[in-house]
Amino acid sequence: MNCNKATVLMSAAIDGELTAIETDELAFHLENCPECRSEFQDAKNTKIIIRERIVRVKAPKTLVETIVRLTNVIS
């Protein structure tokens, strides 16, 4: 695996979206490439910060009902 492919897979890896083969290939690359390993760690840290600081807002019941109603009309 080259660095370009590793970079493409990093976000999916952090989200747990890689196949077992892709996970193994990326892990092998990260073991042997300090630059990508550092970039991967930075990406993981960024994702942790975002998850900790995100503010979740509950949608008003009327909005949810409207979306459900419109979805049913479109289907």
N, C-alpha and C positions, 0 to 999 in steps of 0.2 A: 504494500500500500504506500502511496506517496502522500506528501503533506497536503496537497490539494484535496484529495479524497478524504483524508482524515478530518480536515476542517469542515467539509460538507457533513460528515457523520456526527460531529461532536454534539450538536444541539439535539439530534434524535437520540443519541446515547444518553444524554442527561435526562431526557424525558422517558427513557426506557422503551424506545420504539425500534431498536435495532433487532435484527435476527441474531441468533446465537453465533452464526458464522461472522457476521459483521462485528459483533461485540468482541469476539476473539481476535479478529484482524486488527481492530482499532486498539485493543489492549496491547497487542504485540508491537504495533507501531509506536504507541505512547511509551512503552518500555525502552524503546531504542531511539526516540527522538525528543530530546529535552525541550526544544522549542514548542512542539505540539503539546507535550505534556504540560508545559507552563500555560499555554493558551487554553487547554482543556480545563485546568484548575481554575483559571480566571473566569471562564464561562460558567463553571459550576458555582463559584462564589457569587457571581452576578445574579444567577438564578435564585440562589438562596436569599440574597438581599431583596430581590423583587418579591419573592413569596412572603417574606416577613413583613414587608411594608405595604403590600397591596391592600387597599380598602375595598371590601366587598359591600355592595349596596343591594339590598333586597328590592326588587322591582315592585312597584305598586300592583296590587291585585287587579285593578282595572286594566293595566297594561298587559299583564299576563293573559287575562281573559280575552282581550282584543286580539292578541297574537294568536291564541288558540283558535278563536272564531275565524280569523282570516285564513289560517292554515287549513282549517276544515273546508272553507269555501273554495280555496285554490285546489285542493286535492280532489 
